[in-house]
Amino acid sequence: MSEPPRKTLAVALTYDAPHAPRVVASGRGLIGEKIIQAAQAHGVPVEKNAVLAQALSSIELESEIPERLYVAVAEILAFVLRAAEEGQRR
């Protein structure tokens, strides 16, 4: 018996220091795919992390992420910053 195909889950964050990152978009299936497409169209790096996406998807839109997710999200922000720096070097 095969598993049913998983629907794409995507969560978009914004970060305005000194505040915690906020969830600004979240969706599964077609909406999740559209979130990823919009990010890519605007040059926003996309990081695949199903466990973190699942945790973030339960947060109300426009809400700051909870403290328990700071470390995981900080790792994603570091990835985004490295990708931006590499893009500027090219």
MDTraj code that builds the backbone (N, CA, C; nanometers):
import mdtraj as md
import numpy as np

residues = "MET SER GLU PRO PRO ARG LYS THR LEU ALA VAL ALA LEU THR TYR ASP ALA PRO HIS ALA PRO ARG VAL VAL ALA SER GLY ARG GLY LEU ILE GLY GLU LYS ILE ILE GLN ALA ALA GLN ALA HIS GLY VAL PRO VAL GLU LYS ASN ALA VAL LEU ALA GLN ALA LEU SER SER ILE GLU LEU GLU SER GLU ILE PRO GLU ARG LEU TYR VAL ALA VAL ALA GLU ILE LEU ALA PHE VAL LEU ARG ALA ALA GLU GLU GLY GLN ARG ARG".split()
xyz = np.array([
    [0.0849, -0.1170, 0.0000],
    [0.0000, 0.0000, 0.0000],
    [0.0899, 0.1240, 0.0000],
    [0.0665, 0.2155, -0.0929],
    [0.1484, 0.3359, -0.0996],
    [0.0824, 0.4498, -0.0214],
    [0.1686, 0.5427, 0.0236],
    [0.1192, 0.6580, 0.0976],
    [0.0610, 0.7593, 0.0001],
    [-0.0421, 0.8331, 0.0439],
    [-0.0939, 0.9387, -0.0439],
    [0.0109, 1.0496, -0.0575],
    [0.0106, 1.1207, -0.1711],
    [0.1098, 1.2272, -0.1883],
    [0.0895, 1.3351, -0.0824],
    [0.2015, 1.3877, -0.0325],
    [0.1936, 1.4938, 0.0677],
    [0.1702, 1.6275, -0.0015],
    [0.0883, 1.7077, 0.0608],
    [0.0647, 1.8410, 0.0073],
    [0.1743, 1.9338, 0.0577],
    [0.2203, 2.0195, -0.0310],
    [0.3250, 2.1152, 0.0031],
    [0.2785, 2.2051, 0.1161],
    [0.3627, 2.2214, 0.2175],
    [0.3369, 2.3129, 0.3276],
    [0.4437, 2.4197, 0.3230],
    [0.4024, 2.5457, 0.3235],
    [0.4976, 2.6565, 0.3212],
    [0.4568, 2.7605, 0.4237],
    [0.5576, 2.8195, 0.4860],
    [0.5360, 2.9263, 0.5825],
    [0.6357, 3.0368, 0.5500],
    [0.5871, 3.1601, 0.5431],
    [0.6740, 3.2749, 0.5170],
    [0.6859, 3.3584, 0.6436],
    [0.8097, 3.4013, 0.6683],
    [0.8384, 3.4832, 0.7864],
    [0.8916, 3.6189, 0.7428],
    [0.8747, 3.7159, 0.8298],
    [0.9412, 3.8447, 0.8131],
    [1.0111, 3.8754, 0.9442],
    [1.1206, 3.9501, 0.9334],
    [1.1972, 3.9812, 1.0542],
    [1.2363, 4.1278, 1.0525],
    [1.1896, 4.2003, 1.1521],
    [1.2237, 4.3410, 1.1705],
    [1.2809, 4.3561, 1.3106],
    [1.4151, 4.3594, 1.3191],
    [1.4805, 4.3728, 1.4498],
    [1.4340, 4.5031, 1.5148],
    [1.4171, 4.5075, 1.6417],
    [1.4546, 4.4118, 1.7445],
    [1.3437, 4.3131, 1.7793],
    [1.2361, 4.3120, 1.7033],
    [1.1242, 4.2222, 1.7323],
    [1.1543, 4.0803, 1.6844],
    [1.0785, 3.9854, 1.7351],
    [1.0916, 3.8460, 1.6910],
    [1.0339, 3.8326, 1.5498],
    [1.0799, 3.7340, 1.4748],
    [1.0207, 3.7088, 1.3428],
    [0.8702, 3.6836, 1.3549],
    [0.7983, 3.7210, 1.2489],
    [0.6533, 3.7018, 1.2451],
    [0.6163, 3.6120, 1.1274],
    [0.5108, 3.5353, 1.1449],
    [0.4552, 3.4537, 1.0368],
    [0.3649, 3.5446, 0.9540],
    [0.3951, 3.5569, 0.8248],
    [0.3160, 3.6451, 0.7387],
    [0.2362, 3.5701, 0.6330],
    [0.2658, 3.4430, 0.6147],
    [0.1888, 3.3615, 0.5208],
    [0.2074, 3.2153, 0.5579],
    [0.1029, 3.1386, 0.5382],
    [0.1092, 2.9961, 0.5680],
    [0.0030, 2.9257, 0.4856],
    [0.0392, 2.8130, 0.4279],
    [-0.0595, 2.7403, 0.3502],
    [-0.0102, 2.6035, 0.3086],
    [-0.1038, 2.5196, 0.2731],
    [-0.0767, 2.3826, 0.2319],
    [-0.1367, 2.3601, 0.0931],
    [-0.0754, 2.2707, 0.0186],
    [-0.1267, 2.2386, -0.1149],
    [-0.0992, 2.3523, -0.2123],
    [-0.2005, 2.3927, -0.2876],
    [-0.1848, 2.4973, -0.3886],
    [-0.1387, 2.6286, -0.3258],
    [-0.1911, 2.6626, -0.2099],
    [-0.1496, 2.7866, -0.1427],
    [-0.0022, 2.7775, -0.1030],
    [0.0398, 2.6639, -0.0501],
    [0.1803, 2.6450, -0.0158],
    [0.2705, 2.6595, -0.1373],
    [0.2280, 2.6023, -0.2486],
    [0.3056, 2.6129, -0.3716],
    [0.3142, 2.7584, -0.4179],
    [0.2045, 2.8321, -0.4052],
    [0.2028, 2.9739, -0.4448],
    [0.2951, 3.0571, -0.3565],
    [0.3008, 3.0261, -0.2266],
    [0.3913, 3.0967, -0.1357],
    [0.5358, 3.0750, -0.1805],
    [0.5713, 2.9521, -0.2140],
    [0.7071, 2.9205, -0.2596],
    [0.7363, 2.9909, -0.3919],
    [0.6422, 2.9875, -0.4842],
    [0.6614, 3.0546, -0.6135],
    [0.6821, 3.2042, -0.5959],
    [0.6046, 3.2662, -0.5064],
    [0.6186, 3.4105, -0.4821],
    [0.7552, 3.4413, -0.4233],
    [0.8009, 3.3591, -0.3314],
    [0.9336, 3.3798, -0.2721],
    [1.0407, 3.3710, -0.3802],
    [1.0345, 3.2681, -0.4611],
    [1.1347, 3.2492, -0.5657],
    [1.1306, 3.3627, -0.6679],
    [1.0112, 3.4098, -0.7012],
    [0.9970, 3.5185, -0.7978],
    [1.0579, 3.6486, -0.7468],
    [1.0639, 3.6627, -0.6149],
    [1.1198, 3.7842, -0.5552],
    [1.2616, 3.7641, -0.5028],
    [1.3226, 3.6513, -0.5384],
    [1.4601, 3.6264, -0.4999],
    [1.4794, 3.5930, -0.3529],
    [1.3739, 3.5489, -0.2868],
    [1.3824, 3.5120, -0.1456],
    [1.4262, 3.3656, -0.1378],
    [1.5359, 3.3382, -0.0682],
    [1.5798, 3.1991, -0.0557],
    [1.4734, 3.1136, 0.0142],
    [1.4613, 2.9903, -0.0290],
    [1.3643, 2.8973, 0.0286],
    [1.4422, 2.7847, 0.0954],
    [1.4101, 2.7584, 0.2199],
    [1.4741, 2.6514, 0.2963],
    [1.3699, 2.5431, 0.3219],
    [1.4041, 2.4190, 0.2927],
    [1.3126, 2.3076, 0.3171],
    [1.3384, 2.2505, 0.4561],
    [1.2373, 2.2596, 0.5416],
    [1.2455, 2.2052, 0.6762],
    [1.1028, 2.1725, 0.7188],
    [1.0601, 2.0489, 0.6909],
    [0.9217, 2.0084, 0.7135],
    [0.8798, 2.0189, 0.8595],
    [0.9690, 1.9822, 0.9507],
    [0.9349, 1.9854, 1.0933],
    [0.9121, 2.1293, 1.1386],
    [1.0012, 2.2200, 1.1000],
    [0.9859, 2.3598, 1.1390],
    [0.8633, 2.4216, 1.0717],
    [0.8411, 2.3903, 0.9451],
    [0.7236, 2.4430, 0.8758],
    [0.5952, 2.3992, 0.9463],
    [0.5904, 2.2750, 0.9892],
    [0.4724, 2.2252, 1.0606],
    [0.4517, 2.3038, 1.1903],
    [0.5598, 2.3259, 1.2648],
    [0.5494, 2.4005, 1.3909],
    [0.5056, 2.5450, 1.3656],
    [0.5622, 2.6076, 1.2633],
    [0.5286, 2.7464, 1.2332],
    [0.3883, 2.7619, 1.1773],
    [0.3388, 2.6586, 1.1107],
    [0.2058, 2.6688, 1.0482],
    [0.0928, 2.6791, 1.1503],
    [0.1213, 2.6439, 1.2743],
    [0.0179, 2.6522, 1.3773],
    [0.0105, 2.7914, 1.4414],
    [0.1009, 2.8808, 1.4025],
    [0.1045, 3.0156, 1.4590],
    [0.0114, 3.1060, 1.3783],
    [-0.0648, 3.1861, 1.4478],
    [-0.1589, 3.2780, 1.3835],
    [-0.0826, 3.3781, 1.2969],
    [-0.1388, 3.4104, 1.1805],
    [-0.0752, 3.5066, 1.0907],
    [-0.0524, 3.6393, 1.1615],
    [0.0586, 3.7017, 1.1291],
    [0.1046, 3.8293, 1.1851],
    [0.1501, 3.8190, 1.3309],
    [0.1555, 3.6970, 1.3846],
    [0.2029, 3.6773, 1.5212],
    [0.3522, 3.6490, 1.5216],
    [0.4193, 3.6950, 1.6286],
    [0.5603, 3.6643, 1.6453],
    [0.5756, 3.5166, 1.6783],
    [0.6877, 3.4605, 1.6360],
    [0.7124, 3.3198, 1.6655],
    [0.7361, 3.3026, 1.8156],
    [0.7020, 3.1884, 1.8716],
    [0.7265, 3.1663, 2.0146],
    [0.8756, 3.1445, 2.0420],
    [0.9144, 3.1739, 2.1633],
    [1.0539, 3.1646, 2.2033],
    [1.1120, 3.0255, 2.1796],
    [1.0311, 2.9219, 2.1923],
    [1.0804, 2.7850, 2.1755],
    [1.1309, 2.7577, 2.0330],
    [1.0938, 2.8434, 1.9375],
    [1.1369, 2.8245, 1.7986],
    [1.2488, 2.9193, 1.7570],
    [1.2975, 3.0031, 1.8497],
    [1.3997, 3.1014, 1.8151],
    [1.5242, 3.0381, 1.7531],
    [1.5761, 2.9329, 1.8123],
    [1.7011, 2.8737, 1.7631],
    [1.6820, 2.8185, 1.6217],
    [1.5742, 2.7461, 1.6001],
    [1.5498, 2.6879, 1.4675],
    [1.5324, 2.7971, 1.3622],
    [1.4595, 2.9020, 1.3968],
    [1.4379, 3.0108, 1.3009],
    [1.5672, 3.0892, 1.2803],
    [1.6478, 3.1052, 1.3844],
    [1.7764, 3.1741, 1.3701],
    [1.8647, 3.1010, 1.2691],
    [1.8604, 2.9690, 1.2691],
    [1.9378, 2.8915, 1.1715],
    [1.8901, 2.9200, 1.0292],
    [1.7594, 2.9342, 1.0114],
    [1.7038, 2.9663, 0.8795],
    [1.7457, 3.1075, 0.8386],
    [1.7382, 3.2025, 0.9315],
    [1.7792, 3.3397, 0.9001],
    [1.9266, 3.3450, 0.8618],
    [2.0093, 3.2670, 0.9284],
    [2.1510, 3.2607, 0.8933],
    [2.1680, 3.2073, 0.7513],
    [2.0892, 3.1061, 0.7152],
    [2.0919, 3.0514, 0.5793],
    [2.0555, 3.1602, 0.4780],
    [1.9501, 3.2366, 0.5070],
    [1.9037, 3.3416, 0.4162],
    [2.0117, 3.4491, 0.4002],
    [2.0731, 3.4887, 0.5099],
    [2.1777, 3.5904, 0.5033],
    [2.2980, 3.5418, 0.4231],
    [2.3376, 3.4160, 0.4435],
    [2.4500, 3.3606, 0.3660],
    [2.4155, 3.3573, 0.2171],
    [2.2925, 3.3167, 0.1855],
    [2.2517, 3.3104, 0.0454],
    [2.2508, 3.4499, -0.0169],
    [2.2069, 3.5494, 0.0582],
    [2.2053, 3.6870, 0.0065],
    [2.3465, 3.7381, -0.0173],
    [2.4369, 3.7092, 0.0760],
    [2.5758, 3.7514, 0.0601],
    [2.6401, 3.6851, -0.0612],
    [2.6140, 3.5577, -0.0818],
    [2.6694, 3.4864, -0.1965],
    [2.6140, 3.5428, -0.3271],
    [2.4870, 3.5816, -0.3261],
    [2.4255, 3.6407, -0.4449],
    [2.4860, 3.7745, -0.4791],
    [2.5267, 3.8509, -0.3785],
    [2.5878, 3.9815, -0.4030],
    [2.7300, 3.9681, -0.4555],
    [2.7963, 3.8599, -0.4205],
    [2.9341, 3.8385, -0.4668],
    [2.9405, 3.8007, -0.6138],
    [2.8326, 3.7546, -0.6677],
    [2.8330, 3.7049, -0.8073],
    [2.8210, 3.8157, -0.9065],
])
top = md.Topology()
chain = top.add_chain()
for i, resn in enumerate(residues, 1):
    res = top.add_residue(resn, chain, resSeq=i)
    for name in ("N", "CA", "C"):
        top.add_atom(name, md.element.get_by_symbol(name[0]), res)
traj = md.Trajectory(xyz[None], top)
